[in-house]
């Protein structure tokens, strides 16, 4: 399934796995790359020993890595660590791109920039992005408010004029072959998938959290600041996280000011982290997107990727009036 993305990155299928913090390690990235996509390790908030271990776990696989850009700015040495492993690409999200973009491109590594608005896409083009990921609000984890279905074609139109050599990837709400096929029709050259790979055997999360993802539907997620407050991670005001509607999340959603009171926050932070470490979903939370409603099983990442590709190829070859639902 060849597109401009596969040609640029030297991969077989136009699918990238999202560099999900704490969940996307070397084994997941290697499995996605081994199946013909490009797997990316999640740089998260920056732990050098963790990153070294995950690149070791990836072995000789061609993988990429992604960073939360404003967090990377606090530990810029991590970029050198990652670039020393010769990744296929480095993805930057949420922050100023300029200095890191120059450093990445100087090594010949592909610069992948995730954006949520047209304004951010313009900044990415100015920074020399090779790949722009248009992230819609349906996505799990952190993001903004634009929807994938309109953001992707708008950016496709913009790039066709402003930066025709820049490749476009769609993200947010894509969990099966229908999403891949739709993204290609909207003008993207491929997709970035997170939540579906969260439900893979290689993902670095507890089985109880995976079970919660499997049991959820698309109505079971919410955009909120509660989890970041509980973890004492100060994200920019305009960026929220999409998580499952667990008891912890819904107890505090809408009461963020109360949660932020020092005595309460001290207690709830401990409770949240203990619950997460124990795999206690009710008293913690799970970053997951609306694509949870499309997940039917926990499977090896390579099988998931091949299934998505087969579905998309089938759908793109069908007559326009054929039914496009997938079996439950």
N, C-alpha and C positions, 0 to 999 in steps of 0.2 A: 504494500500500500504506500506508494511513493508520492511525496509532496515536496515542496521547497524545504520544509523542516527536515525531512529525512535526508535530503541531499546535503543540506548545510552541516548537519550533525553526524552524518555517516551512520545512520540507523535504518532499520528495516521498516518500522511502523511509526506513524506520527503521534506517539504517545510518550509523554514525560510523566514520571511520578513526582508528586509534590514533595518538597523537602520539609516534611512535617516535623516540627521540633519535638524531640524526645521519642518519636514513633518511627521515623524514617532513618533507619541505620544502614550499615553497609550491606547486610544480607538482603534487605528489601531492595536496595538500589541495584545490587548485582543481579538479583532475580529478574527485575524489570529489564535491565540492559541485556541479560542473557536471552530474554524472550524477544528481543528486537526493538525495544524502546530505549529510552534513556532514563535510568534511575538516578535520583538525586538524594544525597545525604542531607539531613536537616541540621544546619549549623546552629539553629536555635539561638540561645542567649550566650553561647560561647564558653565551651568547656574544652580546653586543648587536649586533655588526656582522652576524653570521650571521642573527640574527632579522630585522633590518631588510631584508637581502637576500631572505630567504624570503618575507616579507610583500610585498615588491616583486614577486617572482616569482608570487605568488598573484594579483596584479592586483586587479581589482574583485570577485573571487569572495567570497562570504560564507563565511568560514572561522572556525575556532576555534584555540586554542593550548593546549598542556598543559605543565605543569611538574612536576618532582620537587620536592615541597614543601620538604623539608629543605635541598635545594640552593638553592632560590629564597630561603630565609631568609638565605643568605650574600650574595645579590645582589638585595635586594628592589626595587631600582630597575628591574629587568627587567619587573616587573609593570606599572609605569607605561608603559614603552615599548610593551608589547603592548596595553594598554588604549587607548592613543592611536590604535591601528589599528581600534578598534571591532569586536572579534571577536564572533561570535555567542555563544560560550561560552569559558570558561577552565576547564580541567580540572586539578585538584590531586590528587596521589597521594603517599602515603608521607610524612606529617609533620603537624605541627599546623596546623589549618585556620583558626583563629579570626581572626587579624588580616588575612590575605589575603582571607578570605571576605567580610568587611565591605567591604573596598576594591573587590572585584569587583562585589558586589551594589549598591554605591552608584552605579555607572555604568549600571546596568540590564542589564549583561552576565549571561548565565546562568551560574550556578555549578555545575560538574560535578565531583563527587567520586568518585574510584575507591577502593573498599574491598575488603578481603579477608576480613572477619569481621563478625559481627553487632555487636560492640562498636564497630568503626570506623563502621558504618552509623549507629549511635546518635549518634556524634560528628558525622557529616556532617549529620544531621537537625538537631542542635542548632545547627550553623553556618549553617543555612538553605539547604542544597543544593537546587537545582532538579532536578538529575539525579544519581542514584547509579548508578555502574557497579560491578556485582558481578563482581569478577575472580577466576576460578578458577585453580587451580594449573596447569592445562593451558596457560595463556597463555605466550607467549614473553616474554623480558625479565624484569624483576623482579616478584616476587610472593611469595605465602605458600603455605599447604598445603591450604586448603579447595578442594573440587571444584566446578566450575561447576554440575553437574547438581543438587546439593543446596543450594548457597549461594543460587542464584537464587530458587527457590520459598520458601525460608525468609525471605529479605529481602522478597519480594513480600507474604507474610503479615504481616510486621512493619510494612511501610509502609502497608498497607491500614488499619491501626489507628492507627499513630503519626503518619503523615504522608501522608494519602491523595492530596495534590496533588503529591507528589514522584514523579518519573518514574523507572522502573527500566530499566537497560540491562545486558545480559549480555555478559561477555567471557571468553575463554579457550577455545581449542579449536574456535572457530567459523570455518570456512573455505569453506562452501558453503551452498546454500539449505536443506539439512537442518538445519544449525545455527541459521539464522535461524528456521525454522519451529518447531524444538524450543524455542528461547528464548521465543518468543511463547506457546507452550503451557505453559511453566513459569511464566509470569506476568510476563515482561519486556515492556517496551514497544518494545524494539529491541535492537540489538547494536552492540558496538564490535569492530572487526576490525583486527588488526595484521599477523600473519604473511602472510596471503593478499595483502595490499597490499604487503608487502615484495617479493613476486614480481610487481611491476608495472613497466611501462616508465618510470614517473615516479619510482620510489623512488631515493633517493640512496645506492645501494650499488653496488659493483663487480659486473660481470657474472659474475665467477668466484664471488663469494659467492652471487649469485642462483642460479647453476648448482648450488651445494652444497645450497641450499634445495630446488631442484627434484628433486635426486637422493635426498633424504632421505625416510625414512618416520617414522611417529610414534614408533618405537622408537629413533630416532636423536637424541633430545634428552635432556638431563639437567639437573636443578637443581643448581647449584654456586656456590661463592664464588670459584672459581679466577680467572675473568676480572676480577672487581673487584679482587682482590689484585694481579694483574698490572698493572692500570691505576692502582693506588694510589688507588682510590676507596673510601672507607670507608662502606659501606652499613650500616644497622642490622642487628644480629645475626640477627634473625628473618627477614630478607628475603634470598632467594637469587635468582639469575638463571637462567632456562631458556635453554640454548644448545645448539647442535649438538655432538655428540660428535666433535670433531676430535681429531687426534693431540695437539695442545697441551693441550686440555682434559683428556683422559683420562690424559695423562702426569702431570698434577698433581692431578687430583681424588683426594681422600683423603690428599694429602700437602701440605695447605695450610700447615701449620706450617713445613715445609721450604722451601716457596716463599717464605714471609715472611721468611726469613733475609736480612739486608741485602745481602750480596754476591750471593746468588743472585737476589734480587728485582731488583736493579739490572740484572743481565744479562738476565733474562727479560722485564723491562718493555721494554727496548730491542728485544729480539727480537720480542716480541708486536706492538709498535706498527709496526715496520718491515714485518712480515708483513701486518698489516692494511692498511697504506698500499699495499702491493704487490698486494693481493688474494690473498695466499697463505693459503688456507683451512687447510691442515694445521697451520701454525704460528701461527694466530690462532684466531678463533672467530666465530660468528654467533649473535646473539640471535634465537631462533626458537622457536615453540611447537609443540605436538603436531599442530597443523593442517597441518604440512608434509606429512603423509601424504595430504592431500586435494588437494594442488596438482599440477596436470598441465601447466601452461604459464606462461610469462611473457607477460602481456597488458596492454594499457592499463587503467588503474584504472577508467575508466568502463565498459568492457566487462565487467570483473570484477563490478562492482556490479550491472549490469543482469542478468548471468547468475545471480547469487545471488538476486535478487528474483524472476526468472522461475521458478527452481527452487522457491523457497519457496511461491510462489502455486500452482504446480502441485501440490506435495505437500499443501498445506493443503486443496486441493479434491478430493483423491483419497479413495476409500473406505479405511477403516481397514485392510483386509486386502490392499491393493495393495502390491507390492514398492516399496521406497523407495531402492534402490541407484541410483547414478548411473553412467553409462558410464565405463569407464577411459580 
